[in-house]
Amino acid sequence: MKYVDRLGTYSFKWDGLKKEFGEDGLLAMWVADMDFPSPDCVKEALHRYVDMPLGYFATPDSYFEAVAEWEKERHGYEIKKEWICVTPGIVPALHWAVRSLTAPGDSVMISTPVYYPFMNAVNNSEGRRLVKCDLKKTGTYYEMDYERFERDIVENNVKLYILCNPHNPVGRVWTADELRQTMDICKRHHVTVISDEIHQDLVNPKLGRKKVTTATVGDYDDMLITMAAASKSFNLAAVQNSFIIIPNEEMRRSFNDFLGKMSLDDVNGFGHIATEAALRHGAPWLDEVLDVIYGNFEYLKARFLDECPEVKISELEGTYLVWMDFGAFCSTQEEVKDLIQRRCRIAMDYGAWFGSEGGNAFARMNIATSRENVKEACDRIIGELKKN
């Protein structure tokens, strides 16, 4: 898989460093996209589209067929065309779902540490109350704390729960039993669930694990929305296209009505064309990139285990985002920032951003990049820590 130097290419990851971190010149290993070219099949499809007049776009049936076939063949999830709603990304879809499925005063729960736009979707929705239920941590391993999970739902009268599957940033790929227990608790207490499955195709083949789609572990169609996209799998974030699967007709109508009232129900042709091409023809590219990503993880894990075992690395079951515990050296976010940004000259996502208790000593590293960049990051961090 060829590495692309993206500096100067309007890349938010590389060219947005000053805006996000206050300075340029850092090794960018933060925001979740890849430093690899998108699949040839996508580029060829977009070239054909650009050669045509770029008028209003009518979504073809073939797009919905491609989504349904991918979900069935890769994830064992059989869906109907009419269940699919299309949005320009999962983050805006989360905001719209919170607004359309809850009312001011309702509680919405998340499992922290978790992708921080989950918190924004609740806090930016007028009058909704955010409930944070920390995952249970044993060493470097995270799991659901079902006793606390159910207690928090009951005590806070939770109406909506946002699940991350696979989980960003801790790298867990939830098992069928874990998902079933989570969903059964929510069903028992009449809690609607959004399952963010944007990382669904990014599962570590070296562990022999398979990602389980939440909707396939039981009868939850009336309470579950599944959100997915080709963007993380095929490095297509810029084309802004996500498919939101809502089997329940009433919830789907509420979601679509909200989009219509905001005039957000038009579509981006580039996103549809790119997504369909990737889902139909991109599997070989995906297989190759998975080998690179999880090879990078094995390299990083071995380096720290051999040279600086005080830094604890969570197993990367899924995603390309490594959760790193610097608690042996740092106790506050400022100390982590001083180590990672000032001394090592690396841009990473800081643990405090992800909302959990005790997360200040953590950072998240994006390893969907060249082995040379991963090696350089390891060299810098290990070298600095060995000076202590």
Protein Blocks (a to p, Z undefined) as FASTA:
>chain_A
ZZddfehnlpaklmmmmmmnopghiacdfbdcdfbdcdfklmmmmmmmmmpccddddddf
klmmmmmmmmmmmnopacdfklpccdebjklmmmmmmmmmpcehiacdddddddfklmmm
mmmmghiacdddddddehjaccddfklmmmmmmmnopabdcddddddfkopacdfklmmm
mmmmmmmnopacdddfklmmmccfknopacddfklnbcfklmcccdddfklmnopmlnop
addddfblklmmmmmmmmmmnopabccfklmmmmmmmmmmmmmmmmmmmmmmmmmmmmmm
mmmmmmommbccdddfbajbdcddfklmbcbfklmmmmmmmmnopacddfklnopghilm
gccddfbbcfklmmmmmmmmmmmmmmZZ
